[in-house]
Amino acid sequence: MIDPIFFSLDGQRYVNACCPEHLAALIDHARSSWSIAELWFGRLCRASKQPGMRDADMDQLRARARLSPDDLEAALAWNAGQTEPMLTLPGGQILPLSR
């Protein structure tokens, strides 16, 4: 989960569980399906919507999202590997499916 405003809240999810066993099962499932590249892609999406980023190139978006060049590559690779990869970011920027 990407917080719309605060970087420090990225990756945190709120869940409801009926008992400790259910909570443990939810945590196990979340850990097994978690990908850091998905988090980085979410940060790239958030950066694309920020003021002044409409015509930004990937390096400008990368910097605004606080990603390293390697993080950006991993985020783009994660997106390209999805069944239906995004072709544009929420801010309208066209995504390369490979770099």
Residue pairs with C-beta under 8 A, 6 or more apart in sequence:
1 10
1 11
1 12
1 13
1 42
2 10
2 39
2 42
2 43
2 45
2 46
3 9
3 10
3 12
4 46
7 43
7 66
10 39
10 42
10 43
11 39
13 30
15 23
15 26
17 23
17 26
35 78
36 74
37 74
37 75
37 77
37 78
38 78
40 65
40 67
40 71
40 72
40 74
40 75
40 78
41 75
41 76
41 78
41 79
43 65
43 66
43 67
43 75
44 61
44 62
44 65
44 67
44 72
44 75
44 89
45 89
45 90
45 91
46 65
47 53
47 61
47 64
47 65
47 91
48 56
48 61
48 89
48 90
48 91
48 92
48 93
49 89
49 90
49 91
50 64
50 91
53 60
53 61
53 64
53 91
53 93
54 91
54 92
54 93
56 64
56 91
56 93
58 72
58 93
58 96
58 99
61 89
61 93
62 68
62 69
62 71
62 72
65 72
67 75
73 99
76 95
76 96
76 97
76 98
76 99
77 98
79 85
79 86
79 95
79 97
80 97
80 98
85 95
85 97
86 95
87 94
87 95
87 97
88 94
88 95
89 95
